[in-house]
């Protein structure tokens, strides 16, 4: 998420990191979603976290520290969750015990607007966590987001601009973005793909409004890794994926991941300027129907799965963490989480 903010110009520095979320909510096996996390430098320092119900949080929390904020929102988690942190500064992605999934994605078009201190504030690094803590459905996630004002997250001279994608086990979906100081929401099961810039209305206009039913491999398709190309390509391949009938749940999961890998940044892929690099750091796969959350690192062959049904989310349970980059980990890692010994 970390980018230099140029205060003399009302814009974000050019996006260096990127992500793509794909939701397959109409196959016969499960509601499934994937996300890629593309990052510069080459690792976002991800940590997998299991948090129980009853955790106290404040809207100005940033890792183990706090930022200055007038009237920060304060809440206790209503639901337990499994999530991935980024740069020890916020929640990038995760699933709660009800099967609600939230993804934070970079959006240069973000404009949070002027701070209204009469409304409780939540820094954008906690937006995903706030809805995971507070909501069981997409409807509830939207409603929870309207009760607070999302505010910038500043890391030194860097400011983080994020949008949020949420989905639930019913297949419902929403894309939430702050545009021109207002929260703009696209709500409906048809909103399956999200990349980064441009803002969502403009991104939707990039795809063929009639779909791709008549297309073959001989038709041109955007092939680069910039956000517009990834959005079109993810939509294209999901359109064809949705025409298939996976024989098993594992086939469905593998099929979705084949599309997710297609829109990921290969190791060493170029960015906006000659010599710059943008790489996919990891991918996640969420099975909302069966409450499993999987993490796929990109620098080794592994697939780490956490079964939320096997976790104890009762209040008073300790926060547990797992280093997903540990080279000894693979397969079901539900029992491998260890008590977090840090404060906060």
For each residue, the residues with C-beta under 8 A, 3 or more apart:
1: 17 44 86 87 89 90 92 104 106 125 153 160 162
2: 17 87 155 158 160
3: 12 13 15 16 17 106 158 159 160 161
4: 13 157 158
5: 12 13 154 157 158 159
6: 9 11 13
7:
8:
9: 6
10:
11: 6 108
12: 3 5 15 108 110 159 161
13: 3 4 5 6 16
14: 108 272
15: 3 12 18 106 108 196 197 227
16: 3 13 40 271 272 276 278
17: 1 2 3 37 38 39 40 44 106 278
18: 15 38 105 106 195 196 225 226 227 230 265 278
19: 35 36 37 38 103 105 106 195 196
20: 35 36 193 194 195 230 231 234 260 263 264
21: 33 34 35 103 105 165 193 194 195
22: 33 34 35 192 193 234 238 256 259 260 263
23: 31 32 33 165 167 171 173 191 192 193
24: 27 31 32 33 192 238 241 242 252 255 256
25: 31 32 33 167 171 173 189 192
26: 171 189 242
27: 24 30 32 242 244 245 246 252
28: 245 246
29: 32 246 248 249 251 252 289
30: 27 249 252 253 287 288 289 290
31: 23 24 25 99 167 168 169 170 171 287 288 289
32: 23 24 25 27 29 252 253 256 285 286 287 288 289
33: 21 22 23 24 25 101 103 167 256 285 286 288
34: 21 22 256 257 259 260 283 284 285 286
35: 19 20 21 22 93 103 105 165 260 283 284
36: 19 20 260 263 264 265 280 282 283
37: 17 19 44 46 84 86 92 93 280 281 282 283 284
38: 17 18 19 225 264 265 278 279 280 281
39: 17 42 43 44 86 278 279 280 281
40: 16 17 271 276 277 278 279
41:
42: 39 277 279 281
43: 39 46 281 325
44: 1 17 37 39 86 87 92 281 282
45: 85 86 87 88
46: 37 43 84 85 86 92 281 282 295 324 325
47: 84 85 88 321 322 323 324
48: 82 83 84 295 304 306 321 322 323 324 333 337
49: 82 83 84 85 319 320 321 322 340
50: 80 81 82 306 311 319 320 321 322 337
51: 55 77 80 81 82 83 319
52: 55 77 80 312 313 314 315 316 317 318 319
53: 76 77 78 79 80 313 314 315
54: 76 77 315 316
55: 51 52 76 77 133 319
56: 74 75 76
57: 61 74 75 76 77 126 129 130 133
58: 61 66 72 73 74
59: 69 72 73 74 120 121 122 123 126 130 148 151
60: 66 67 68 69 72 121 123
61: 57 58 65 66 123 126 344
62: 65 66 67 89 90 123 125 153 155
63: 85 88 89 90 344
64: 88 342 343 344
65: 61 62 344
66: 58 60 61 62 69
67: 60 62 123 153 154
68: 60
69: 59 60 66 72 121 123 151
70: 115 117 121
71: 117 118 119 120 121
72: 58 59 60 69 120 121 122
73: 58 59 120 121 122 130 148
74: 56 57 58 59 120
75: 56 57 130 133 134
76: 53 54 55 56 57 133
77: 51 52 53 54 55 57 80 81 132 133 134
78: 53 133 134
79: 53 96 97 98 100 132 133 134 135 136 313
80: 50 51 52 53 77 96 97 308 311 313
81: 50 51 77 94 95 96 97 129 132 133
82: 48 49 50 51 94 95 96 293 306 308 311
83: 48 49 51 91 92 93 94 95 128 129 132
84: 37 46 47 48 49 91 92 93 94 282 284 295 324
85: 45 46 47 49 63 88 89 90 91 92
86: 1 37 39 44 45 46 89 90 91 92
87: 1 2 44 45 90 155
88: 45 47 63 64 85
89: 1 62 63 85 86 125 153 155 160
90: 1 62 63 85 86 87 104 123 124 125 126 128 129 153 160
91: 83 84 85 86 94 102 104 125 126 128 129 132
92: 1 37 44 46 83 84 85 86 103 104 128
93: 35 37 83 84 101 102 103 104 128 284
94: 81 82 83 84 91 101 102 128 129 132 293
95: 81 82 83 99 100 101 102 132 286 288 291 293 308
96: 79 80 81 82 99 100 132 133 135 136
97: 79 80 81 291 308 311 313
98: 79 136 137 168 169
99: 31 95 96 168 169 288 289 291
100: 79 95 96 131 132 135 136 137 138 140 141 166 167 168 288
101: 33 93 94 95 166 167 168 286 288
102: 91 93 94 95 127 128 129 131 132 141 164 165 166
103: 19 21 33 35 92 93 128 164 165 166 194
104: 1 90 91 92 93 124 125 127 128 162 163 164
105: 18 19 21 35 162 163 164 165 194 195 196
106: 1 3 15 17 18 19 161 162 163 196
107: 110 161 162 163 177 196 197 199
108: 11 12 14 15 161 196 197
109: 161 177 179 197 198 199
110: 12 107 161 162 163 177 178 179
111: 178 179 180 181
112: 115 124 149 150 151 152 178 181
113: 178 180 181 182
114: 181
115: 70 112 121 149 151
116: 119 149
117: 70 71 121
118: 71
119: 71 116 148 149
120: 59 71 72 73 74 147 148 149
121: 59 60 69 70 71 72 73 115 117 148 149 150 151
122: 59 72 73 126 127 130 148 149 150 151
123: 59 60 61 62 67 69 90 126 127 150 151 152 153
124: 90 104 112 127 150 151 152 153 160 161 162
125: 1 62 89 90 91 104 153 160 162
126: 57 59 61 90 91 122 123 129 130
127: 102 104 122 123 124 130 131 145 150 162 164
128: 83 90 91 92 93 94 102 103 104 131 132 164
129: 57 81 83 90 91 94 102 126 132 133
130: 57 59 73 75 122 126 127 133 134 144 145 148
131: 100 102 127 128 134 135 141 144 145 164 166
132: 77 79 81 83 91 94 95 96 100 102 128 129 135
133: 55 57 75 76 77 78 79 81 96 129 130
134: 75 77 78 79 130 131 140 141 144
135: 79 96 100 131 132 138 140 141 143 144 166
136: 79 96 98 100 140 168
137: 98 100 140 141 168 170 172
138: 100 135 141 142 166 167 168 170 172 173 174 187
139: 142 143 172
140: 100 134 135 136 137 143 144
141: 100 102 131 134 135 137 138 144 145 166 168 174
142: 138 139 145 146 166 174 176 185 187
143: 135 139 140 146 147
144: 130 131 134 135 140 141 147 148
145: 127 130 131 141 142 148 150 164 176 183 185
146: 142 143 183
147: 120 143 144
148: 59 73 119 120 121 122 130 144 145
149: 112 115 116 119 120 121 122
150: 112 121 122 123 124 127 145 178 183
151: 59 69 112 115 121 122 123 124
152: 112 123 124 159 160 161
153: 1 62 67 89 90 123 124 125 159 160
154: 5 67 157 158 159 160
155: 2 62 87 89 158 159 160
156:
157: 4 5 154
158: 2 3 4 5 154 155
159: 3 5 12 152 153 154 155
160: 1 2 3 89 90 124 125 152 153 154 155
161: 3 12 106 107 108 109 110 124 152
162: 1 104 105 106 107 110 124 125 127
163: 104 105 106 107 110 175 176 177 178 194 200
164: 102 103 104 105 127 128 131 145 175 176 177
165: 21 23 35 102 103 105 173 174 175 176 194
166: 100 101 102 103 131 135 138 141 142 173 174 176
167: 23 25 31 33 100 101 138 171 172 173 174 288
168: 31 98 99 100 101 136 137 138 141 171 172 288
169: 31 98 99 288 289
170: 31 137 138
171: 23 25 26 31 167 168 189
172: 137 138 139 167 168 187 188 189
173: 23 25 138 165 166 167 187 188 189 190 191 192
174: 138 141 142 165 166 167 185 186 187 188 191
175: 163 164 165 185 186 191 194 200
176: 142 145 163 164 165 166 183 184 185
177: 107 109 110 163 164 183 184 185 199 200
178: 110 111 112 113 150 163 181 182 183 184
179: 109 110 111 182 184 199
180: 111 113
181: 111 112 113 114 178
182: 113 178 179
183: 145 146 150 176 177 178
184: 176 177 178 179 199 200 201
185: 142 145 174 175 176 177
186: 174 175 191 200 201
187: 138 142 172 173 174 191
188: 172 173 174 191
189: 25 26 171 172 173 192
190: 173
191: 23 173 174 175 186 187 188 194 200
192: 22 23 24 25 173 189 235 238
193: 20 21 22 23 231 234 235 238
194: 20 21 103 105 163 165 175 191 200 203 231
195: 18 19 20 21 105 203 227 228 230 231 234 263
196: 15 18 19 105 106 107 108 227
197: 15 107 108 109 203 227 228
198: 109 202 203 227 228
199: 107 109 177 179 184 202 203
200: 163 175 177 184 186 191 194 203 204
201: 184 186 204 205
202: 198 199 205 206
203: 194 195 197 198 199 200 206 227 228 231
204: 200 201 207
205: 201 202
206: 202 203 228 231 232
207: 204 231 232 235 236
208: 211 212
209:
210: 213
211: 208 239
212: 208 215 236 239 240
213: 210 239
214:
215: 212 219 221 236
216: 219
217:
218:
219: 215 216
220:
221: 215 232 233 236
222: 228 229 232 233
223: 229 233
224: 229
225: 18 38 229 230 265 266 269 278
226: 18 229 230
227: 15 18 195 196 197 198 203 230 231
228: 195 197 198 203 206 222 231 232
229: 222 223 224 225 226 232 233
230: 18 20 195 225 226 227 233 234 263
231: 20 193 194 195 203 206 207 227 228 234 235
232: 206 207 221 222 228 229 235 236
233: 221 222 223 229 230 236 237 262 263
234: 20 22 193 195 230 231 237 238 259 262 263
235: 192 193 207 231 232 238 239
236: 207 212 215 221 232 233 239 240
237: 233 234 240 241 259 262 263
238: 22 24 192 193 234 235 241 242 259
239: 211 212 213 235 236 242 243
240: 212 236 237 243 244
241: 24 237 238 244 255 256 259
242: 24 26 27 238 239
243: 239 240
244: 27 240 241 255
245: 27 28
246: 27 28 29 249 251 252 255
247: 251
248: 29 251 252
249: 29 30 246 252 253 287 290
250: 253 254
251: 29 246 247 248 254 255
252: 24 27 29 30 32 246 248 249 255 256
253: 30 32 249 250 256 257 285 287 294
254: 250 251 257 258
255: 24 241 244 246 251 252 258 259
256: 22 24 32 33 34 241 252 253 259 260 285
257: 34 253 254 260 261 283 285 296
258: 254 255 261 262
259: 22 34 234 237 238 241 255 256 262 263
260: 20 22 34 35 36 256 257 263 264 283 285
261: 257 258 264 283
262: 233 234 237 258 259
263: 20 22 36 195 230 233 234 237 259 260
264: 20 36 38 260 261 280 283 298
265: 18 36 38 225 269 278 279 280
266: 225 269 279 280
267: 279 280 298 299
268: 277 279
269: 225 265 266 277 278 279
270: 274 276 277 278
271: 16 40 276 277 278
272: 14 16 276
273: 276
274: 270
275:
276: 16 40 270 271 272 273
277: 40 42 268 269 270 271
278: 16 17 18 38 39 40 225 265 269 270 271
279: 38 39 40 42 265 266 267 268 269 298
280: 36 37 38 39 264 265 266 267 283 298
281: 37 38 39 42 43 44 46 297 298
282: 36 37 44 46 84 295 296 297 298 324
283: 34 35 36 37 257 260 261 264 280 295 296 298
284: 34 35 37 84 93 293 294 295 296
285: 32 33 34 253 256 257 260 293 294 296 303
286: 32 33 34 95 101 292 293 294
287: 30 31 32 249 253 290 291 292 293 294
288: 30 31 32 33 95 99 100 101 167 168 169 291
289: 29 30 31 32 99 169
290: 30 249 287 309
291: 95 97 99 287 288 307 308 309
292: 286 287 305 306 307 308
293: 82 94 95 284 285 286 287 305 306 308
294: 253 284 285 286 287 303 304 305 306
295: 46 48 84 282 283 284 303 304 305 306 324
296: 257 282 283 284 285 302 303 304
297: 281 282 300 302 304 324 325
298: 264 267 279 280 281 282 283
299: 267 325
300: 297 327
301:
302: 296 297 329 330
303: 285 294 295 296 330 331
304: 48 294 295 296 297 322 324 329 330 331 333
305: 292 293 294 295 331 332 333 334
306: 48 50 82 292 293 294 295 311 332 333 334 337
307: 291 292 310 311 332 334
308: 80 82 95 97 291 292 293 311
309: 290 291
310: 307 334 335
311: 50 80 82 97 306 307 308 334
312: 52 317
313: 52 53 79 80 97 317
314: 52 53 317
315: 52 53 54
316: 52 54
317: 52 312 313 314
318: 52 339 340
319: 49 50 51 52 55 339 340
320: 49 50 337 338 339 340
321: 47 48 49 50 337 338 340
322: 47 48 49 50 304 326 329 333 336 337 338
323: 47 48 326 329
324: 46 47 48 84 282 295 297 304 329
325: 43 46 297 299
326: 322 323 329
327: 300
328:
329: 302 304 322 323 324 326 333 336
330: 302 303 304 333
331: 303 304 305
332: 305 306 307 335
333: 48 304 305 306 322 329 330 336 337
334: 305 306 307 310 311 337
335: 310 332
336: 322 329 333
337: 48 50 306 320 321 322 333 334
338: 320 321 322
339: 318 319 320
340: 49 318 319 320 321
341:
342: 64
343: 64
344: 61 63 64 65
